[in-house]
Amino acid sequence: MITSARGSELWQRLQGIDAEHPADWKRPGPSPRALRTDIVVALVAVALMAFSNWAVLELRKGADPAEVGAILHDTDPASALVGMFLVPAMYGVAIALRRRFPLWMLVLCSVAFVSAFAFTYLDTIVTQIGYFLVLFTAGAWSNQRALVTLLRIGITIGMTVWALVDSLTRATLVFTFSDGSDSENWITSVFGAYTLLINVLYFIGAFWFGNSDFRRAGQRAALEERTRELEEYTAALADERRLVEEQAIRLDRVRIARELHDVVAHHVSLMGLQAAAARRTAETSPEKSQQALLGVEQSARVAIDELHSLLTTLRSADADADSESTDGGQRENDGASGAQSGASAPSTHTIEQVPALIEELRGAGMRVEFSTLGEPRPVSPLTGIAVYRVLQESLTNTRKHAGPDAPADVRLRYLERGVELDVTDDGPTSLAHAAASKQANGSGGLGLVGMRERARAAGGDLTTSKRGGGGFRVLLRVPYERQS
């Protein structure tokens, strides 16, 4: 029966285990305070048992308790004295250690319970209450569920059979040897059946209440475990959210720094190149000087426009985030000049604007050779801005490290799987620029870092290297579409 599905469920119920019971859960032992409480309860129980036994003796004869043998066992007074002291002692030990050793104390108390009847122990109230308490505790505290269940089932069956045999024996004796009327005999028999029912309920109740307490303890442990796991999960979520927020802040800072670097470095470098040209031609060719100064003015305006657009974009993104976090709606356009979405300027530069950038640099006096290889194909906005910004930064570095007169070669290749941008120069054109380039390379900068970040963001890679005989090379490879 135990191996079948239904039998297995019944066996678990008999052990006080259900579906909500934690797997391999063991009920922890009692605390020192609980043990002290059990000892006090045991002492009180022993005192009550001794007093009850003595009181019954006094009521029966009023004799000295030492003469109990003459009352109960005329032929063996020592047996009655042993029962009088041994039964309370066993009960005291069993009650005191019932939660510490529940299985063994049930065995001890069962021996004491049977001994009480064998030695005609006169106390029946405290004896039965104490045995009920120990029987209940065994079912509630023992972790040896199979063994304690079999023991309790055996005790329940044995005690029930004992009570049934005793009731039948008494009924037979009453009807056979009693001189009373039939009605009196029937009343006596009904009272015997009632006593039998009380005994059955006594053992079944102790069995059921013990299992219920063990089951509730397991459910509390499972609830506490789930609560602890939920608290840990909540704490982990909070830590992860803080980490994500910190990463978002760092990414925003990197993005802002990269955009500012790309905007400011390019145009300031271009203005410096144009101002130098104006200074050189101021006396010999005022018209060229004037044209160079106009270029400085134009570059300054473009730089201011891009900075304004960048700041407006950042403010708009922050405002949109604040609006969505408060009411979930979309903020209406406030009409501010240059307000755009995150996809607009200064990140509106695309790969189609590369020729315009080359012409702008040539107009400022820089020598740039530009060629396109392959059939132009549409690219994603992320790829377009990456190519544009990497080219812009590469040529800015060429002017800064190699000098304004250093030639640069730019090749844009449309390959099968992506775009390849190849920017090379021949190195510094003067000792001053060579020294400046060495100092800049030694101190490190944000330009190469920003270019690599843009390449990774677009799903590509960036390679930088020194060329043999001087010069520098920047090679960017990015796919047409960012792969997810």
Disulfide bonds with the S-S distance in Angstrom:
none
